[in-house]
Amino acid sequence: MQTLAVYGTLRKGEYNHDLIDGEMISTGTLVGWRMLTNGSFPNVEMHSGSSIVVEVYEISDEAAEKIDKLEGYPHFYDKTLVVCEGVVAYMYLCRNEMFDRFDNTVVIDSGDWMEKHEESYENKTKNVA
């Protein structure tokens, strides 16, 4: 079993959530992180003054292997340990050299992938500093 914090397409209601085979054990906010998107999928990075919304799941080792493949771990995404609501969990981070290849990366100010607004993405330019 592994504990996984998810913030994007693996969250409940999103198109990759079916890879999660366990129970949600926590939801919460991680302070000191901000969310970015290229319009298709999210990434997060450490950033003071920002926060992101995550769901934490206990998943099987088999599900973890499938999610590693989805995320291109360890070549496209890496993993880091985070603490959410007192629970230690792995969280995927897109490797900077990979995410930087995309044009028009924007910050999701709410820190919540479920509140993203595609129309606002289309009106922004690259504003990551």
N, CA, C and O atoms as a printed pandas DataFrame, in Angstrom:
     atom_number atom_name residue_name chain_id  residue_number  x_coord  y_coord  z_coord
0              1         N          MET        A               1    0.847   -1.193    0.000
1              2        CA          MET        A               1    0.000    0.000    0.000
2              3         C          MET        A               1    0.881    1.241    0.000
3              4         O          MET        A               1    1.973    1.257    0.569
4              5         N          GLN        A               2    0.376    2.273   -0.652
5              6        CA          GLN        A               2    1.067    3.562   -0.695
6              7         C          GLN        A               2    0.055    4.666   -0.450
7              8         O          GLN        A               2   -1.132    4.517   -0.740
8              9         N          THR        A               3    0.533    5.755    0.078
9             10        CA          THR        A               3   -0.312    6.924    0.300
10            11         C          THR        A               3    0.063    7.966   -0.741
11            12         O          THR        A               3    1.238    8.289   -0.915
12            13         N          LEU        A               4   -0.951    8.493   -1.438
13            14        CA          LEU        A               4   -0.728    9.389   -2.568
14            15         C          LEU        A               4   -1.593   10.633   -2.440
15            16         O          LEU        A               4   -2.805   10.535   -2.248
16            17         N          ALA        A               5   -0.971   11.802   -2.547
17            18        CA          ALA        A               5   -1.686   13.081   -2.591
18            19         C          ALA        A               5   -1.835   13.479   -4.056
19            20         O          ALA        A               5   -0.849   13.548   -4.789
20            21         N          VAL        A               6   -3.068   13.740   -4.477
21            22        CA          VAL        A               6   -3.332   14.086   -5.879
22            23         C          VAL        A               6   -3.978   15.464   -5.963
23            24         O          VAL        A               6   -4.753   15.856   -5.090
24            25         N          TYR        A               7   -3.648   16.191   -7.029
25            26        CA          TYR        A               7   -4.124   17.570   -7.176
26            27         C          TYR        A               7   -4.749   17.853   -8.532
27            28         O          TYR        A               7   -5.326   18.924   -8.724
28            29         N          GLY        A               8   -4.651   16.931   -9.473
29            30        CA          GLY        A               8   -5.102   17.223  -10.832
30            31         C          GLY        A               8   -6.004   16.158  -11.401
31            32         O          GLY        A               8   -7.090   15.907  -10.879
32            33         N          THR        A               9   -5.557   15.532  -12.472
33            34        CA          THR        A               9   -6.414   14.617  -13.223
34            35         C          THR        A               9   -6.675   13.294  -12.513
35            36         O          THR        A               9   -7.464   12.483  -13.000
36            37         N          LEU        A              10   -6.030   13.060  -11.373
37            38        CA          LEU        A              10   -6.310   11.864  -10.570
38            39         C          LEU        A              10   -7.362   12.128   -9.496
39            40         O          LEU        A              10   -7.781   11.199   -8.805
40            41         N          ARG        A              11   -7.798   13.387   -9.346
41            42        CA          ARG        A              11   -8.807   13.703   -8.336
42            43         C          ARG        A              11  -10.175   13.133   -8.714
43            44         O          ARG        A              11  -10.466   12.874   -9.882
44            45         N          LYS        A              12  -10.992   12.950   -7.697
45            46        CA          LYS        A              12  -12.347   12.430   -7.913
46            47         C          LYS        A              12  -13.087   13.327   -8.908
47            48         O          LYS        A              12  -13.112   14.549   -8.762
48            49         N          GLY        A              13  -13.689   12.696   -9.919
49            50        CA          GLY        A              13  -14.416   13.437  -10.946
50            51         C          GLY        A              13  -13.581   13.755  -12.172
51            52         O          GLY        A              13  -14.117   14.226  -13.176
52            53         N          GLU        A              14  -12.292   13.509  -12.114
53            54        CA          GLU        A              14  -11.415   13.781  -13.256
54            55         C          GLU        A              14  -11.157   12.495  -14.040
55            56         O          GLU        A              14  -11.430   11.397  -13.555
56            57         N          TYR        A              15  -10.633   12.640  -15.248
57            58        CA          TYR        A              15  -10.580   11.533  -16.187
58            59         C          TYR        A              15   -9.568   10.439  -15.864
59            60         O          TYR        A              15   -9.644    9.364  -16.460
60            61         N          ASN        A              16   -8.629   10.659  -14.955
61            62        CA          ASN        A              16   -7.709    9.588  -14.568
62            63         C          ASN        A              16   -8.006    9.005  -13.192
63            64         O          ASN        A              16   -7.258    8.159  -12.703
64            65         N          HIS        A              17   -9.086    9.449  -12.567
65            66        CA          HIS        A              17   -9.400    8.995  -11.214
66            67         C          HIS        A              17   -9.659    7.491  -11.141
67            68         O          HIS        A              17   -9.489    6.890  -10.080
68            69         N          ASP        A              18  -10.063    6.884  -12.236
69            70        CA          ASP        A              18  -10.355    5.447  -12.195
70            71         C          ASP        A              18   -9.119    4.601  -11.888
71            72         O          ASP        A              18   -9.251    3.413  -11.593
72            73         N          LEU        A              19   -7.921    5.189  -11.952
73            74        CA          LEU        A              19   -6.709    4.464  -11.572
74            75         C          LEU        A              19   -6.555    4.359  -10.056
75            76         O          LEU        A              19   -5.797    3.525   -9.560
76            77         N          ILE        A              20   -7.272    5.205   -9.325
77            78        CA          ILE        A              20   -7.238    5.176   -7.861
78            79         C          ILE        A              20   -8.122    4.020   -7.401
79            80         O          ILE        A              20   -9.317    3.997   -7.696
80            81         N          ASP        A              21   -7.540    3.061   -6.679
81            82        CA          ASP        A              21   -8.306    1.884   -6.267
82            83         C          ASP        A              21   -8.559    1.841   -4.761
83            84         O          ASP        A              21   -9.037    0.834   -4.241
84            85         N          GLY        A              22   -8.246    2.909   -4.073
85            86        CA          GLY        A              22   -8.410    2.897   -2.622
86            87         C          GLY        A              22   -9.324    3.997   -2.131
87            88         O          GLY        A              22   -9.922    4.734   -2.915
88            89         N          GLU        A              23   -9.417    4.088   -0.831
89            90        CA          GLU        A              23  -10.284    5.068   -0.180
90            91         C          GLU        A              23   -9.571    6.402    0.003
91            92         O          GLU        A              23   -8.366    6.450    0.248
92            93         N          MET        A              24  -10.341    7.487   -0.121
93            94        CA          MET        A              24   -9.817    8.795    0.218
94            95         C          MET        A              24   -9.686    8.854    1.737
95            96         O          MET        A              24  -10.634    8.550    2.462
96            97         N          ILE        A              25   -8.517    9.243    2.208
97            98        CA          ILE        A              25   -8.316    9.320    3.649
98            99         C          ILE        A              25   -8.228   10.746    4.160
99           100         O          ILE        A              25   -8.281   10.983    5.366
100          101         N          SER        A              26   -8.093   11.708    3.232
101          102        CA          SER        A              26   -7.990   13.101    3.654
102          103         C          SER        A              26   -8.146   14.017    2.451
103          104         O          SER        A              26   -7.855   13.626    1.320
104          105         N          THR        A              27   -8.593   15.203    2.695
105          106        CA          THR        A              27   -8.516   16.287    1.723
106          107         C          THR        A              27   -7.942   17.475    2.466
107          108         O          THR        A              27   -8.063   17.573    3.687
108          109         N          GLY        A              28   -7.331   18.357    1.744
109          110        CA          GLY        A              28   -6.777   19.511    2.427
110          111         C          GLY        A              28   -6.044   20.439    1.493
111          112         O          GLY        A              28   -6.103   20.310    0.270
112          113         N          THR        A              29   -5.356   21.371    2.099
113          114        CA          THR        A              29   -4.607   22.384    1.385
114          115         C          THR        A              29   -3.140   22.279    1.769
115          116         O          THR        A              29   -2.801   22.187    2.949
116          117         N          LEU        A              30   -2.278   22.294    0.769
117          118        CA          LEU        A              30   -0.844   22.327    1.009
118          119         C          LEU        A              30   -0.359   23.753    0.814
119          120         O          LEU        A              30   -0.431   24.297   -0.288
120          121         N          VAL        A              31    0.128   24.347    1.871
121          122        CA          VAL        A              31    0.627   25.720    1.831
122          123         C          VAL        A              31    2.079   25.698    1.345
123          124         O          VAL        A              31    2.847   24.796    1.678
124          125         N          GLY        A              32    2.435   26.710    0.554
125          126        CA          GLY        A              32    3.793   26.804    0.040
126          127         C          GLY        A              32    3.970   26.170   -1.326
127          128         O          GLY        A              32    5.095   25.971   -1.785
128          129         N          TRP        A              33    2.854   25.852   -1.979
129          130        CA          TRP        A              33    2.858   25.288   -3.324
130          131         C          TRP        A              33    1.915   26.097   -4.204
131          132         O          TRP        A              33    0.921   26.637   -3.718
132          133         N          ARG        A              34    2.223   26.182   -5.503
133          134        CA          ARG        A              34    1.279   26.781   -6.454
134          135         C          ARG        A              34    1.084   25.850   -7.625
135          136         O          ARG        A              34    1.941   25.027   -7.947
136          137         N          MET        A              35   -0.081   26.004   -8.262
137          138        CA          MET        A              35   -0.460   25.143   -9.371
138          139         C          MET        A              35   -0.292   25.882  -10.691
139          140         O          MET        A              35   -0.612   27.065  -10.810
140          141         N          LEU        A              36    0.217   25.158  -11.672
141          142        CA          LEU        A              36    0.417   25.675  -13.023
142          143         C          LEU        A              36   -0.301   24.748  -13.995
143          144         O          LEU        A              36   -0.562   23.586  -13.682
144          145         N          THR        A              37   -0.614   25.264  -15.164
145          146        CA          THR        A              37   -1.142   24.402  -16.219
146          147         C          THR        A              37   -0.644   24.881  -17.571
147          148         O          THR        A              37   -0.331   26.056  -17.763
148          149         N          ASN        A              38   -0.581   23.951  -18.491
149          150        CA          ASN        A              38   -0.291   24.262  -19.885
150          151         C          ASN        A              38   -1.580   24.223  -20.702
151          152         O          ASN        A              38   -1.553   24.298  -21.931
152          153         N          GLY        A              39   -2.717   24.103  -19.996
153          154        CA          GLY        A              39   -4.013   24.015  -20.655
154          155         C          GLY        A              39   -4.552   22.607  -20.703
155          156         O          GLY        A              39   -5.759   22.413  -20.848
156          157         N          SER        A              40   -3.673   21.606  -20.583
157          158        CA          SER        A              40   -4.092   20.207  -20.647
158          159         C          SER        A              40   -3.986   19.490  -19.314
159          160         O          SER        A              40   -4.871   18.714  -18.954
160          161         N          PHE        A              41   -2.922   19.738  -18.585
161          162        CA          PHE        A              41   -2.723   19.057  -17.311
162          163         C          PHE        A              41   -1.971   19.989  -16.362
163          164         O          PHE        A              41   -1.325   20.942  -16.799
164          165         N          PRO        A              42   -2.056   19.713  -15.082
165          166        CA          PRO        A              42   -1.433   20.594  -14.096
166          167         C          PRO        A              42   -0.037   20.140  -13.689
167          168         O          PRO        A              42    0.383   19.015  -13.956
168          169         N          ASN        A              43    0.647   21.037  -13.048
169          170        CA          ASN        A              43    1.886   20.766  -12.344
170          171         C          ASN        A              43    1.876   21.655  -11.115
171          172         O          ASN        A              43    1.136   22.638  -11.063
172          173         N          VAL        A              44    2.682   21.322  -10.135
173          174        CA          VAL        A              44    2.825   22.166   -8.954
174          175         C          VAL        A              44    4.297   22.410   -8.695
175          176         O          VAL        A              44    5.158   21.620   -9.083
176          177         N          GLU        A              45    4.565   23.521   -8.032
177          178        CA          GLU        A              45    5.920   23.847   -7.633
178          179         C          GLU        A              45    5.874   24.585   -6.310
179          180         O          GLU        A              45    4.868   25.204   -5.963
180          181         N          MET        A              46    6.975   24.511   -5.574
181          182        CA          MET        A              46    7.035   25.227   -4.312
182          183         C          MET        A              46    6.998   26.722   -4.600
183          184         O          MET        A              46    7.671   27.211   -5.507
184          185         N          HIS        A              47    6.186   27.452   -3.799
185          186        CA          HIS        A              47    6.037   28.887   -4.011
186          187         C          HIS        A              47    5.428   29.492   -2.753
187          188         O          HIS        A              47    4.291   29.182   -2.398
188          189         N          SER        A              48    6.174   30.341   -2.091
189          190        CA          SER        A              48    5.650   30.938   -0.851
190          191         C          SER        A              48    4.451   31.820   -1.149
191          192         O          SER        A              48    4.390   32.476   -2.189
192          193         N          GLY        A              49    3.514   31.829   -0.238
193          194        CA          GLY        A              49    2.326   32.654   -0.387
194          195         C          GLY        A              49    1.219   32.017   -1.200
195          196         O          GLY        A              49    0.181   32.643   -1.418
196          197         N          SER        A              50    1.410   30.792   -1.654
197          198        CA          SER        A              50    0.399   30.094   -2.450
198          199         C          SER        A              50    0.034   28.783   -1.765
199          200         O          SER        A              50    0.714   28.337   -0.841
200          201         N          SER        A              51   -1.052   28.175   -2.236
201          202        CA          SER        A              51   -1.452   26.866   -1.719
202          203         C          SER        A              51   -2.222   26.119   -2.795
203          204         O          SER        A              51   -2.757   26.711   -3.733
204          205         N          ILE        A              52   -2.264   24.801   -2.632
205          206        CA          ILE        A              52   -2.996   23.949   -3.569
206          207         C          ILE        A              52   -3.926   23.016   -2.803
207          208         O          ILE        A              52   -3.687   22.693   -1.639
208          209         N          VAL        A              53   -4.985   22.593   -3.476
209          210        CA          VAL        A              53   -5.954   21.658   -2.911
210          211         C          VAL        A              53   -5.562   20.245   -3.348
211          212         O          VAL        A              53   -5.297   20.002   -4.525
212          213         N          VAL        A              54   -5.528   19.304   -2.375
213          214        CA          VAL        A              54   -5.196   17.913   -2.680
214          215         C          VAL        A              54   -6.190   16.965   -2.026
215          216         O          VAL        A              54   -6.854   17.302   -1.045
216          217         N          GLU        A              55   -6.268   15.785   -2.592
217          218        CA          GLU        A              55   -6.976   14.652   -1.998
218          219         C          GLU        A              55   -5.924   13.590   -1.720
219          220         O          GLU        A              55   -5.028   13.372   -2.536
220          221         N          VAL        A              56   -6.028   12.929   -0.575
221          222        CA          VAL        A              56   -5.051   11.907   -0.203
222          223         C          VAL        A              56   -5.739   10.547   -0.176
223          224         O          VAL        A              56   -6.799   10.380    0.429
224          225         N          TYR        A              57   -5.113    9.580   -0.845
225          226        CA          TYR        A              57   -5.656    8.235   -0.970
226          227         C          TYR        A              57   -4.640    7.198   -0.506
227          228         O          TYR        A              57   -3.431    7.394   -0.628
228          229         N          GLU        A              58   -5.141    6.116    0.018
229          230        CA          GLU        A              58   -4.350    4.916    0.263
230          231         C          GLU        A              58   -4.625    4.012   -0.929
231          232         O          GLU        A              58   -5.765    3.602   -1.151
232          233         N          ILE        A              59   -3.576    3.698   -1.702
233          234        CA          ILE        A              59   -3.758    2.909   -2.925
234          235         C          ILE        A              59   -2.894    1.648   -2.867
235          236         O          ILE        A              59   -1.927    1.572   -2.109
236          237         N          SER        A              60   -3.263    0.674   -3.675
237          238        CA          SER        A              60   -2.497   -0.570   -3.756
238          239         C          SER        A              60   -1.188   -0.330   -4.505
239          240         O          SER        A              60   -1.035    0.651   -5.232
240          241         N          ASP        A              61   -0.255   -1.253   -4.307
241          242        CA          ASP        A              61    1.006   -1.181   -5.044
242          243         C          ASP        A              61    0.756   -1.318   -6.550
243          244         O          ASP        A              61    1.458   -0.707   -7.355
244          245         N          GLU        A              62   -0.237   -2.116   -6.924
245          246        CA          GLU        A              62   -0.573   -2.283   -8.344
246          247         C          GLU        A              62   -1.069   -0.965   -8.941
247          248         O          GLU        A              62   -0.678   -0.598  -10.049
248          249         N          ALA        A              63   -1.923   -0.258   -8.215
249          250        CA          ALA        A              63   -2.396    1.045   -8.691
250          251         C          ALA        A              63   -1.235    2.027   -8.777
251          252         O          ALA        A              63   -1.155    2.815   -9.719
252          253         N          ALA        A              64   -0.338    1.984   -7.800
253          254        CA          ALA        A              64    0.825    2.884   -7.813
254          255         C          ALA        A              64    1.678    2.645   -9.060
255          256         O          ALA        A              64    2.175    3.598   -9.661
256          257         N          GLU        A              65    1.849    1.389   -9.447
257          258        CA          GLU        A              65    2.603    1.077  -10.659
258          259         C          GLU        A              65    1.918    1.637  -11.899
259          260         O          GLU        A              65    2.585    2.178  -12.781
260          261         N          LYS        A              66    0.603    1.515  -11.977
261          262        CA          LYS        A              66   -0.145    2.051  -13.125
262          263         C          LYS        A              66   -0.039    3.576  -13.172
263          264         O          LYS        A              66    0.118    4.158  -14.245
264          265         N          ILE        A              67   -0.125    4.212  -12.018
265          266        CA          ILE        A              67   -0.045    5.677  -11.969
266          267         C          ILE        A              67    1.366    6.140  -12.306
267          268         O          ILE        A              67    1.538    7.162  -12.971
268          269         N          ASP        A              68    2.381    5.398  -11.853
269          270        CA          ASP        A              68    3.760    5.726  -12.251
270          271         C          ASP        A              68    3.884    5.738  -13.773
271          272         O          ASP        A              68    4.522    6.627  -14.337
272          273         N          LYS        A              69    3.277    4.755  -14.440
273          274        CA          LYS        A              69    3.329    4.704  -15.905
274          275         C          LYS        A              69    2.586    5.891  -16.519
275          276         O          LYS        A              69    3.078    6.521  -17.455
276          277         N          LEU        A              70    1.398    6.190  -15.985
277          278        CA          LEU        A              70    0.635    7.338  -16.474
278          279         C          LEU        A              70    1.452    8.618  -16.370
279          280         O          LEU        A              70    1.490    9.415  -17.307
280          281         N          GLU        A              71    2.099    8.810  -15.243
281          282        CA          GLU        A              71    2.844   10.049  -14.982
282          283         C          GLU        A              71    4.237   10.057  -15.612
283          284         O          GLU        A              71    4.944   11.062  -15.538
284          285         N          GLY        A              72    4.632    8.949  -16.228
285          286        CA          GLY        A              72    5.960    8.894  -16.833
286          287         C          GLY        A              72    7.070    8.952  -15.793
287          288         O          GLY        A              72    8.143    9.501  -16.040
288          289         N          TYR        A              73    6.796    8.381  -14.630
289          290        CA          TYR        A              73    7.776    8.391  -13.544
290          291         C          TYR        A              73    8.880    7.388  -13.831
291          292         O          TYR        A              73    8.576    6.251  -14.192
292          293         N          PRO        A              74   10.138    7.752  -13.689
293          294        CA          PRO        A              74   10.700    8.984  -13.127
294          295         C          PRO        A              74   11.200    9.975  -14.173
295          296         O          PRO        A              74   11.889   10.933  -13.822
296          297         N          HIS        A              75   10.872    9.771  -15.438
297          298        CA          HIS        A              75   11.431   10.615  -16.497
298          299         C          HIS        A              75   10.665   11.915  -16.708
299          300         O          HIS        A              75   11.276   12.960  -16.928
300          301         N          PHE        A              76    9.338   11.866  -16.645
301          302        CA          PHE        A              76    8.530   13.064  -16.878
302          303         C          PHE        A              76    8.107   13.683  -15.547
303          304         O          PHE        A              76    8.276   14.884  -15.338
304          305         N          TYR        A              77    7.562   12.868  -14.653
305          306        CA          TYR        A              77    7.200   13.313  -13.305
306          307         C          TYR        A              77    8.127   12.662  -12.295
307          308         O          TYR        A              77    8.586   11.536  -12.487
308          309         N          ASP        A              78    8.393   13.382  -11.220
309          310        CA          ASP        A              78    9.108   12.885  -10.061
310          311         C          ASP        A              78    8.117   12.776   -8.914
311          312         O          ASP        A              78    6.965   13.184   -9.061
312          313         N          LYS        A              79    8.537   12.236   -7.773
313          314        CA          LYS        A              79    7.689   12.179   -6.590
314          315         C          LYS        A              79    8.415   12.857   -5.432
315          316         O          LYS        A              79    9.640   12.810   -5.325
316          317         N          THR        A              80    7.623   13.487   -4.575
317          318        CA          THR        A              80    8.150   14.056   -3.352
318          319         C          THR        A              80    7.197   13.698   -2.219
319          320         O          THR        A              80    6.025   13.404   -2.459
320          321         N          LEU        A              81    7.692   13.721   -0.991
321          322        CA          LEU        A              81    6.832   13.483    0.163
322          323         C          LEU        A              81    6.278   14.801    0.668
323          324         O          LEU        A              81    7.006   15.787    0.779
324          325         N          VAL        A              82    4.986   14.817    0.974
325          326        CA          VAL        A              82    4.317   15.993    1.536
326          327         C          VAL        A              82    3.510   15.542    2.751
327          328         O          VAL        A              82    3.250   14.352    2.932
328          329         N          VAL        A              83    3.123   16.505    3.575
329          330        CA          VAL        A              83    2.267   16.218    4.726
330          331         C          VAL        A              83    0.984   17.012    4.543
331          332         O          VAL        A              83    1.015   18.238    4.437
332          333         N          CYS        A              84   -0.140   16.314    4.508
333          334        CA          CYS        A              84   -1.456   16.943    4.358
334          335         C          CYS        A              84   -2.344   16.485    5.506
335          336         O          CYS        A              84   -2.606   15.292    5.659
336          337         N          GLU        A              85   -2.798   17.423    6.300
337          338        CA          GLU        A              85   -3.678   17.105    7.430
338          339         C          GLU        A              85   -3.060   16.012    8.312
339          340         O          GLU        A              85   -3.764   15.137    8.815
340          341         N          GLY        A              86   -1.742   16.076    8.489
341          342        CA          GLY        A              86   -1.042   15.123    9.340
342          343         C          GLY        A              86   -0.710   13.797    8.687
343          344         O          GLY        A              86   -0.141   12.918    9.335
344          345         N          VAL        A              87   -1.055   13.632    7.410
345          346        CA          VAL        A              87   -0.804   12.382    6.686
346          347         C          VAL        A              87    0.369   12.600    5.724
347          348         O          VAL        A              87    0.361   13.535    4.924
348          349         N          VAL        A              88    1.365   11.733    5.814
349          350        CA          VAL        A              88    2.511   11.788    4.899
350          351         C          VAL        A              88    2.148   11.021    3.638
351          352         O          VAL        A              88    1.678    9.885    3.706
352          353         N          ALA        A              89    2.368   11.646    2.486
353          354        CA          ALA        A              89    1.990   11.023    1.213
354          355         C          ALA        A              89    2.968   11.429    0.123
355          356         O          ALA        A              89    3.619   12.471    0.199
356          357         N          TYR        A              90    3.054   10.576   -0.895
357          358        CA          TYR        A              90    3.790   10.945   -2.096
358          359         C          TYR        A              90    2.931   11.871   -2.948
359          360         O          TYR        A              90    1.704   11.769   -2.952
360          361         N          MET        A              91    3.597   12.787   -3.679
361          362        CA          MET        A              91    2.914   13.654   -4.624
362          363         C          MET        A              91    3.811   13.765   -5.859
363          364         O          MET        A              91    5.028   13.906   -5.743
364          365         N          TYR        A              92    3.195   13.699   -7.043
365          366        CA          TYR        A              92    3.938   13.816   -8.291
366          367         C          TYR        A              92    4.203   15.273   -8.636
367          368         O          TYR        A              92    3.351   16.142   -8.446
368          369         N          LEU        A              93    5.414   15.521   -9.153
369          370        CA          LEU        A              93    5.806   16.843   -9.653
370          371         C          LEU        A              93    6.389   16.654  -11.044
371          372         O          LEU        A              93    7.271   15.818  -11.242
372          373         N          CYS        A              94    5.907   17.414  -11.994
373          374        CA          CYS        A              94    6.487   17.349  -13.335
374          375         C          CYS        A              94    7.907   17.920  -13.256
375          376         O          CYS        A              94    8.127   18.980  -12.670
376          377         N          ARG        A              95    8.842   17.221  -13.839
377          378        CA          ARG        A              95   10.229   17.703  -13.831
378          379         C          ARG        A              95   10.281   19.029  -14.584
379          380         O          ARG        A              95    9.749   19.140  -15.688
380          381         N          ASN        A              96   10.916   20.023  -13.993
381          382        CA          ASN        A              96   10.926   21.377  -14.564
382          383         C          ASN        A              96   11.388   21.409  -16.008
383          384         O          ASN        A              96   10.809   22.121  -16.828
384          385         N          GLU        A              97   12.421   20.648  -16.327
385          386        CA          GLU        A              97   12.927   20.679  -17.699
386          387         C          GLU        A              97   11.903   20.119  -18.682
387          388         O          GLU        A              97   11.944   20.448  -19.868
388          389         N          MET        A              98   10.992   19.286  -18.210
389          390        CA          MET        A              98    9.945   18.748  -19.076
390          391         C          MET        A              98    8.792   19.747  -19.203
391          392         O          MET        A              98    8.338   20.030  -20.312
392          393         N          PHE        A              99    8.318   20.281  -18.073
393          394        CA          PHE        A              99    7.178   21.197  -18.098
394          395         C          PHE        A              99    7.535   22.492  -18.817
395          396         O          PHE        A              99    6.681   23.088  -19.473
396          397         N          ASP        A             100    8.788   22.938  -18.702
397          398        CA          ASP        A             100    9.214   24.176  -19.339
398          399         C          ASP        A             100    9.186   24.100  -20.859
399          400         O          ASP        A             100    9.291   25.126  -21.531
400          401         N          ARG        A             101    9.046   22.903  -21.404
401          402        CA          ARG        A             101    8.959   22.755  -22.864
402          403         C          ARG        A             101    7.648   23.286  -23.428
403          404         O          ARG        A             101    7.551   23.574  -24.621
404          405         N          PHE        A             102    6.632   23.414  -22.563
405          406        CA          PHE        A             102    5.312   23.850  -23.016
406          407         C          PHE        A             102    5.224   25.372  -23.030
407          408         O          PHE        A             102    5.692   26.037  -22.106
408          409         N          ASP        A             103    4.623   25.917  -24.081
409          410        CA          ASP        A             103    4.377   27.353  -24.156
410          411         C          ASP        A             103    3.106   27.692  -23.391
411          412         O          ASP        A             103    2.268   26.827  -23.139
412          413         N          ASN        A             104    2.977   28.950  -23.031
413          414        CA          ASN        A             104    1.757   29.483  -22.429
414          415         C          ASN        A             104    1.382   28.820  -21.111
415          416         O          ASN        A             104    0.204   28.576  -20.848
416          417         N          THR        A             105    2.370   28.533  -20.291
417          418        CA          THR        A             105    2.100   28.010  -18.960
418          419         C          THR        A             105    1.546   29.133  -18.099
419          420         O          THR        A             105    2.085   30.239  -18.083
420          421         N          VAL        A             106    0.464   28.842  -17.382
421          422        CA          VAL        A             106   -0.151   29.851  -16.519
422          423         C          VAL        A             106   -0.371   29.289  -15.128
423          424         O          VAL        A             106   -0.433   28.077  -14.927
424          425         N          VAL        A             107   -0.488   30.198  -14.177
425          426        CA          VAL        A             107   -0.770   29.847  -12.798
426          427         C          VAL        A             107   -2.277   29.705  -12.618
427          428         O          VAL        A             107   -3.041   30.534  -13.113
428          429         N          ILE        A             108   -2.709   28.663  -11.918
429          430        CA          ILE        A             108   -4.102   28.544  -11.501
430          431         C          ILE        A             108   -4.181   29.175  -10.121
431          432         O          ILE        A             108   -3.828   28.554   -9.118
432          433         N          ASP        A             109   -4.644   30.406  -10.083
433          434        CA          ASP        A             109   -4.599   31.203   -8.855
434          435         C          ASP        A             109   -5.314   30.563   -7.675
435          436         O          ASP        A             109   -4.883   30.722   -6.533
436          437         N          SER        A             110   -6.393   29.845   -7.930
437          438        CA          SER        A             110   -7.155   29.232   -6.838
438          439         C          SER        A             110   -6.402   28.068   -6.201
439          440         O          SER        A             110   -6.689   27.689   -5.065
440          441         N          GLY        A             111   -5.429   27.493   -6.935
441          442        CA          GLY        A             111   -4.729   26.324   -6.447
442          443         C          GLY        A             111   -5.577   25.065   -6.496
443          444         O          GLY        A             111   -5.202   24.033   -5.939
444          445         N          ASP        A             112   -6.715   25.149   -7.159
445          446        CA          ASP        A             112   -7.659   24.032   -7.212
446          447         C          ASP        A             112   -7.939   23.674   -8.662
447          448         O          ASP        A             112   -8.590   24.430   -9.382
448          449         N          TRP        A             113   -7.443   22.518   -9.085
449          450        CA          TRP        A             113   -7.628   22.059  -10.463
450          451         C          TRP        A             113   -9.098   21.952  -10.826
451          452         O          TRP        A             113   -9.458   22.148  -11.987
452          453         N          MET        A             114   -9.957   21.645   -9.859
453          454        CA          MET        A             114  -11.375   21.489  -10.126
454          455         C          MET        A             114  -12.055   22.834  -10.415
455          456         O          MET        A             114  -13.169   22.863  -10.938
456          457         N          GLU        A             115  -11.403   23.925  -10.082
457          458        CA          GLU        A             115  -11.949   25.254  -10.339
458          459         C          GLU        A             115  -11.270   25.951  -11.505
459          460         O          GLU        A             115  -11.438   27.155  -11.696
460          461         N          LYS        A             116  -10.511   25.204  -12.279
461          462        CA          LYS        A             116   -9.825   25.812  -13.422
462          463         C          LYS        A             116  -10.854   26.361  -14.408
463          464         O          LYS        A             116  -11.979   25.867  -14.481
464          465         N          HIS        A             117  -10.475   27.354  -15.141
465          466        CA          HIS        A             117  -11.375   27.959  -16.125
466          467         C          HIS        A             117  -10.653   28.000  -17.462
467          468         O          HIS        A             117   -9.741   28.802  -17.659
468          469         N          GLU        A             118  -11.062   27.141  -18.369
469          470        CA          GLU        A             118  -10.407   27.061  -19.669
470          471         C          GLU        A             118  -10.434   28.402  -20.407
471          472         O          GLU        A             118   -9.463   28.770  -21.069
472          473         N          GLU        A             119  -11.546   29.126  -20.290
473          474        CA          GLU        A             119  -11.627   30.394  -21.014
474          475         C          GLU        A             119  -10.620   31.397  -20.481
475          476         O          GLU        A             119  -10.095   32.204  -21.248
476          477         N          SER        A             120  -10.335   31.366  -19.172
477          478        CA          SER        A             120   -9.352   32.300  -18.643
478          479         C          SER        A             120   -7.949   31.872  -19.058
479          480         O          SER        A             120   -7.075   32.722  -19.230
480          481         N          TYR        A             121   -7.716   30.562  -19.222
481          482        CA          TYR        A             121   -6.422   30.088  -19.701
482          483         C          TYR        A             121   -6.134   30.647  -21.081
483          484         O          TYR        A             121   -5.022   31.097  -21.354
484          485         N          GLU        A             122   -7.133   30.621  -21.949
485          486        CA          GLU        A             122   -6.929   31.072  -23.321
486          487         C          GLU        A             122   -6.617   32.553  -23.404
487          488         O          GLU        A             122   -6.030   32.995  -24.391
488          489         N          ASN        A             123   -6.991   33.339  -22.394
489          490        CA          ASN        A             123   -6.775   34.772  -22.424
490          491         C          ASN        A             123   -5.468   35.208  -21.746
491          492         O          ASN        A             123   -5.143   36.395  -21.748
492          493         N          LYS        A             124   -4.725   34.273  -21.172
493          494        CA          LYS        A             124   -3.507   34.606  -20.457
494          495         C          LYS        A             124   -2.290   34.322  -21.320
495          496         O          LYS        A             124   -2.326   33.509  -22.244
496          497         N          THR        A             125   -1.217   35.017  -20.988
497          498        CA          THR        A             125    0.077   34.708  -21.590
498          499         C          THR        A             125    0.921   34.042  -20.527
499          500         O          THR        A             125    0.491   33.919  -19.380
500          501         N          LYS        A             126    2.090   33.621  -20.882
501          502        CA          LYS        A             126    2.965   32.965  -19.918
502          503         C          LYS        A             126    3.267   33.956  -18.789
503          504         O          LYS        A             126    3.899   34.988  -19.013
504          505         N          ASN        A             127    2.809   33.630  -17.576
505          506        CA          ASN        A             127    2.984   34.571  -16.456
506          507         C          ASN        A             127    3.632   33.914  -15.246
507          508         O          ASN        A             127    3.385   34.319  -14.110
508          509         N          VAL        A             128    4.443   32.923  -15.479
509          510        CA          VAL        A             128    5.105   32.234  -14.379
510          511         C          VAL        A             128    6.425   32.928  -14.106
511          512         O          VAL        A             128    7.286   33.023  -14.980
512          513         N          ALA        A             129    6.573   33.409  -12.885
513          514        CA          ALA        A             129    7.837   34.088  -12.527
514          515         C          ALA        A             129    8.349   33.550  -11.221
515          516         O          ALA        A             129    9.396   33.985  -10.742
